[in-house]
Amino acid sequence: MWERFSYYGMRALLIFYLTKHWLFDDGSAGVIYGAYTALVYITPVLGGYLADKYLGQRKAVLFGAILLTFGHFLMGFEGNGGQDAASLNIFWLALAFIIVGSGFLKANISVMVGQLYPRTDVRRDGAYTIFYMGINLGAALGAILCGYLGETYGWAYGFGAAGVGMLFGLIVFVIFKPLLLGRGEPSDPAKLAGSVMGIKLEWLLYAVGLIAVITCWWLVQNQAVVGTLLGVGGTILILYVLGEATFRFVHGSYAASPTLPLAIFGLGGLLAIVAFIGMFLGSISETGALNLTLAGFGVSLLVVIWQSIINRNQDRDRIFAAMFLILGSILFWALFEQAGSSLNLFTDRHVDRSMLGFEVKASMFQSINAIYIVLLAPLFAWLWTALGRRGLEPSTPAKFGLALMQLGAGFLVLVAGAATGNMTPVIFIFLIYLLHTTGELCLSPVGLSAMNRLAPAHMASLIMGTWFFASATGNFVAGLIAAATGSEAASGEGAGKQVVLDVYNQIGWVAIAVGVGVIVISPLIKKLMHLDTLKDDGLAGE
């Protein structure tokens, strides 16, 4: 709860801090925001790996909480504002501590909840419900309190409140350690206590975390590198998963696979990787890189289709279905995450925020999504169960299509509301968040469940990691979309508002069109899932 309080409290203020204090233009601020949130979703790979292999979840969460607390307090150092280099370096360092701290904590805290209860314990679902509600309660309170303090009394007060919240959570975690009943401890304490080159292994692992902080300090300042890493890493990850499903699942190994299809498949992936690297180095234009990437993926995809027609394999088909859902989630998060950047700025500049005689601070509206989730999540859980009993529950792919349609409808509702006058009535902000939240509830928990069901046991972690990597990619793309709403080139306040609305209108219709398309082909994707032959012993985590 307190980690979410600090994270969402800081997130509510970040775009304003970038534009109003550090004086970045809207476009630059959007890209920085996207790179930051993308890195927050990438670092759990490191935190989760070190916890599973060496540290155990408890020590990893404790280390992450310390980094987060320090990072949030460091955010309170405002410096002189503007583009003062020394002060900006401290700001980048604060973001880096928060990124890596989130990586160590986010990856492991939910695992610890599950470790407290046996898989057959009837209290398990109730525990996760309390955990889920606590997360969203913390997110709502953080956005309201930190947002109000930061915009009313000064940035240091808002970020300081986030730091105090994280510090309180750290103290509670340490004091109530006995309630963990020994869960989340290192799998091999003797190895962790051993030495490497005369240094205790545990301290070396913490040093790795600090090296990650320095790396993220550099990366968050060089957003193009983050984009390239996501492009190259995503290409390798997707092609690796597809390669495993297409060749190893069917033939047992790459060595036993037919040489020509495997070589063509690899060539397609190589073309896509070369395109990303060439664009980063400036040797290939953006248009050329896009065409080369699509060509590379197209070649690899043709091989996958070719081999799928020749050979049948249900586990492979399920992986294909999972990859389809993962790719769809990238678009969803790219549009959904406008909330913290361009939508936050729009609320501040173009919305009549007067409510009950008071003008509500724009950052406080970031709490609406979390409040809606707390109110609507039980309703959706009941709805899916009730529809399922009657044989009317939409399939997982159909729910993804519905999620995208609601997401697009939210943007179009805001565009329509903005046409009612000079300042947009605040009710339309509540409506866009409502539609986006119902869309999220159709996709996020459903997607996590689908990854767990579709992944073979030996690939469960890889598929789940790919799901979160897609979230990171979506967050980075969200920053690029937010940059497109920047109104610096527009002439006058009204023109700036229209730039944002034009982008929202376009992405709204795109989301609806893609959503309709997903629903149309959902029977085919459902068929690939082979739910009728899915067995418990093939489920991840069982």
N, C-alpha and C positions, 0 to 999 in steps of 0.2 A: 504493500500500500504506500509506504513512505518513499520507496524508490520511484513509483509512478507519480506521487505528489511532486517530487523534485523534478523529474524529467518533464512532465507536462506543464508544470509551473514555469520552468525555464523555456520550454518550447513555445508557450503562449506569447512570450516576450521577444523571442529571438529575432524575428523578422523586423520588428520595430526597433530593436537595439541596433540591427545592421543598418537600417535606413535612416533612423533619426539621430543616433549617437555617433556611429562610425561613418555616416554619410555615404554609404554605398548606394548606387542607383538601384532601382527595382530589379533590373535584369541581373546585375551582379549579385545582389542579395538573394535572389531566387536560386541561382546556381550554387552559391555557398550553402544555403539552407538544404538544397537537395543533396549535395556532397556529404554534409554532416549527417543527415538522417540515413543516407545510404550506408555510411561507415558504421553507424550504430547497429545496422542489421547484419553487417559483415563480421564484426569482431566477435559475436557469440561463437563463431566457428573455432576461434582460438581459445576462448574461455571454456567452451564445452570440451574441447579436446584435452586441454591441460587438466581439467577437473576429472574427466573419466580416466585418464592415463596415470596421473600422479597425485594431484592435490586433494581430490575429493571435493564434493559440492560445497561443504560447509566452509572450508578454507578459501575456496574460490569466491564464494559469495561475500565473505568477510573482506577479502582483498579488494573486490570490486566496489563494495560499499565505501571503503576508505578512499579509493580513487575518486569515486563520485562525490563524496563529501568535500574533498579538497578542490575538485573541479568547480563545483557550484559556488563555493566561497570565493574562488579565484575569479569567477565571472563578475563578482561584485566590485572588482577593481576597475573602475571606469576610465582612469587616466584622463587625458585631455580631450578625448573624442576626436572627431575628424579622422584624418588618415595618419595620425602620429604613429610612426613605425614601432617605437618601443612599447607603447601601450597595446598596439594591435598584436604584437608577438605574445603578450601575456594573454590576450583574448584567445588567440589560436591555441595556446597551451591549455587554457581552461577547457576549450571544446575537446581537445585531445584526451584530457583526463576523463571527461564525461563519456566520450566514445568508448574508451577501453574499459572504464569502470562498468558501463552498461554491458559490455561484452562478457565480462566475468560474472556479473550478477544475473543478467537476463537469461543466460543460457542454463543456469543451474538452479535458480530458486524454485521453479515449477517442478523440476525433477525431485527436489527435496520433499515437496508436498506429497508426491506420489510414493516416496520411500517410507513415509510415516504410516502407511496403511497397506496391508496385504491386498493383492489383486481381487480377492473374493470378499473383502470387507465391505459391508453395506454402507459404511460411513464414508467410503472413498468419494462417491459422487457429491455428497454433501460438503466434504472438505474442499473439493475443487470449486464448488459453487461459492463457498465463503471466500476462497482465494480470488476467484474471478470478480466477485462483487467488491472485494477490498481494492483490487487493482483499479477498477473504474471509479470507486469512491475517491481514492487517492488522486486519480487524474482530474476529476471534477473539482475537488477542493484546491488542488494545486493551481489550476488555471484561474480559479476565482480569486484566491488569496494573493498568489504571487503576481497575477496580472494587475489586480487593483493596486497593490503596494508599489509595483514597478512603474505604473503609469501615473500614479497620483503623487508619490513621495520621492521617487527616484529609482533608477535602475538597480542600484546597490541594495535597496530594500527588497525588491522583488526577488533578485537572485539570492540575496541573503536568506530570505524566507525559504527558498528551495533548499539551500544548504542546511538550514536548521532542521527542516523536515527530514533530510537524508541523515543528518547526524542523530536525530531522535530514533530513526529506524535502525541505525547501526548500534546504538546503545541497547535498544530492546533486543536485537538479535544476539548481542553478547550476553546480556543478563539472563535471558531465557534459554540459553544453550542447553540446559538439562532437559528441557521439554522435547528436544530433538531425539532423545533416547538413543544417542550414538549413531544416528543416521547421517549419511553424507560424509563420513570420514574417509581418509585415503584407503585405497584398496591394498596398498603395500606400504605401511608406515615405516618399516625398516629401510626400504629403498628410498623413501622421501627424506629420511633422516641421514642417509648416507652422504658421502662427499664426492664431488666431481672436481678434479684439479684443486683439491684442498678446500673447496667451498661447499657448504651444505646444499644439497640438491634443491631443497625448498626455496632457499634464498635465490638460487640461480633462476628458478621459475618466476619468482617475483621480479627479478631483473629483466626477464623476457617481457613481462608486462610493461615495465618502464620503457624498454626499447620500443615496444608497440606504441606507447604514448608519443615518443619522439617521432616515430614513423607517421602517426596520424596527425601530429602537429604540422608536418610537411605536406601530407596529402590534402588536408582540409584547405590549405592555401593554394594548392595546385589542382583545381577541380577537373581539369582536362585529363590529368593522370588517373583520377578516380574513374572517370568515364571510360578511359581506355582499359583499365584493369577490369572493370565490370564487363566490358565488351569481350575482351579476350578470355577472362575467366568464365563468363557465362557461356561463350561458344564452346570452350573445352568441356565444361560441365555437361552441357546439353548433349554434345556429340558423344561424350563418354557414356552417358546413360543410354542413349540410343544405340551406341555400338554394343554395349553389354546386352541389351535386349534383343538386338537384331542378330548378333553373331554368337556370343557366348551362350545365351539361353538356348539357342537352337542347335549349335554345333559342339558345345561343350568347352571350346577354347578358341582363341583367335587363330592358333596354329592350324586347327582343323577346319577353319572356315574357308570358303572359296576365295582364291587370291584376288581375282579381278574385281568383284563387288567390294571387297574390303579396301583395295587400293583406291578405287574411285571414291568411296565413302570418305577415306582419309584425305584425299585431294580436295574434296569440297570443304572440309573443315579447315584445311590449311589456307585455302583462298580467303575464307572469312577472317581468319586470324591476321593474315597479311593485310587485309583491308583496314582493320582497326589500327594496327601498328603504323601502316603507311599514312593514314589520316592524322594520327598523333604526331608523326615526324614531319608532316606537311608535304610529303612527296605525292600524296594522292588527295584530290579534292573531296569534299564531303559527299558530293553527288556520285563521284567515281567510287568512293569507299562504300557507299550505300548499295550501288549497283553490284559491286564485286562481292559484298557480303551476301546479298540476296542470291546471287548466282551460285556462290559456294554452298549456302544452305540448300538451295534448290537441287544441286547435284547430289548432296548427301541424302536429301529427302527422297529423291527419285530412287536411290539405291535401297532405302528403307522400304519404300512401297514395293519395289521389284522383289525384294527378298520376302516380304510379307505375303505376297501372292503365291510364291513358290512353296514357302514353309509356313505351317500353322503352329502357333504356340500361345497358350492362354496367358501365361505369366508375362510374355512379351507384349501382348495386347493390352494388358492392364498397365504396364509401364507407359505405353503410348497414350492411353487415356489420361494417366497422371500428368504426362508432359503437356498434353493439350490444356488441362486445367491450370497448370503452372504458368504457361504462356498467357492464358487469359487473365490470370491474376496480376500480371505485370501491367496490363492496360488499366485494370481496376485501380491499383494502388497509385499509378501515375496520375490519375484524375482525382481520386479520393484525397490524396495528400496535398491538394491545393488548399486544404483547410488551414494549415499552419502558415502558408506563405501568401499567395495572391488573394485568397478569400479573406484572410486576416486583414490585409491592406485595404481591400475593397470595403470591408466592414468599417474600418477606421475612417475612410475618406468619403464614402458615398452612401452611407446608411444613416437614417435618423434613429439614433440609439436611445432616444428618450423613452423611459418606461417608469410609470407611476411618479412622474415629476422629477426623476433623476436621469442623468445621462450615464449609461452603463459604459465602462471602458471596453474598447474593442477586444482586447485580449481575453476578457472574461467570457466571451462567447465561445471560446475554445472548450469550455466545460460542457456545452450542450450535448455533444456527441456521447461523452461518457455517461451523462445523466440519462439520455435516451437508452443507452445500452442496459443500464441498471433496470430501467422500467420495462423495456421491451424484450430482453433476452428470455425471461421465463415464459412470456407469451409465445415467442417463436418456438421454444422447446416444446411447449404444449401443442402448438399448431402442427408441427411436423409429425408428432406422435399421433395426434388425432386423425390427420390426413392419411397417415400410414395404415392405421387400423381399417380405414375405409378403402384402401387401395388407391388413394388419390394423391399421395405425396409426390411432388415433382422429383425427377431424378436429379442426381448431383449436377450433371452438366446443365440441366434446365434451370436449376437454382442459380448457377453462375450467369446464365443468360438473363434471368430476372434481376440479378444484382446489377449487371451492367445497364439494363434498361432503367432501373430506379436511379442509378448514379447519373445517367444522362438526363433523366427527367428533372432531377434536382437542379442542374445547371440551367435548364430551359425555364423552370419556374422562376429562378432568380432573374433571368434575362427579362421575362415578362413583367415581373414585379418592378424592375428598374425602369420600365417604360411608363410607369404611372406618374412620375413627377421628377423633380430635380434630385431629391433625396429618396432613396429606396426605403419603403416602410420596413421596420424591423421584423415584421411577421414573416417576410420572405427569407430572412436568415434562418429563422426557426424551421421553415419549411424545407430549405435545401439541406439542412443538417438532418432533418427527420428522414428524408428520402435517402440520403447517403448512409444513414445509420441502418435503415431497414435493408439497404443493399449490402452493407457490411455483414449483417447478420445472416444474409443468404449466402455469403461467400466465405468469410474468414473461418468460422467454426466448422462449416461444412467442408471446406477445403482441407483443413487439418485432419478431420476425420477420414476424408477420402485418401489422403496420403498414407495414413496408417493402414487402411484396408487394402489398398492396391499394391503397396510395396511388398515384395517378397522379404522374408525375415532378414536375409543376408544383405539386403539393400535398403532397409528401413531408414537408417541414419542418413544415407546418401540422398534418398528421395526427400526426406524432411529438410535436409540442408539445402537442397535445390529449391524447395518451396520458399525458404527464408532468403535465399540468394535472389530469387525473383522479386521478393519484397524490397530488397536493397536496390535492385535495378529499377523497380517502379518508383521508388523514392527519388532516385537520381533523375529519372525522366520527368518526374513531377517538378523538379527544380528548373529543368529546361522549359517546360510549359509555362511555369510561373515567370520565367525570364521573358517569354513571348508576350506576357501581359504588361510588361514594363511600358510606361507611357512617356518616357523621356523625349521620344521623337515626335510625340503628338503636340499640337499647339493648343494650350489652354486646358483648364480643368475638365470641361465637358468632353473634349477630345480624348483625354486620358481615360475617362470612364468608358467611353465607347470602345476603346481598344480592348479593355478587359472584357466587356460584354460580347464583342465580336469573337474573341477567343473562346469564351464560355459557350456561346451559341454553337460554334463549330464543334467543339469537343463533346457537347451535349448530344448533338445529332449523330456524331460518330459512335458514341457509346451506345445509343439506342439501336443504331443499325447493326453494330457488332453483336449486341445482345440478342436481337431478333435472329441474326445468323446462327448464333450459338444454340438458341432454342430449336431452330429448324434442324440442325444436324445432331442435336442431343440424343435422339434414338440410336444413331450410329455410334456415338461415344459411349453410351450406356451399354451397347452390345459388346464393345471392346472391353468393358469392365468385367464381363463374365460373372456377374453376381450370383447366378444360379449354381455355379460350381465352386464358389469361394468357400474354403474350409477354415475353421478356426486355427488349425495348426499352420496355416499359411499366412496368418496375420502377423504384422509387426508387433512385437512386444508381447505376444502370447506364448 
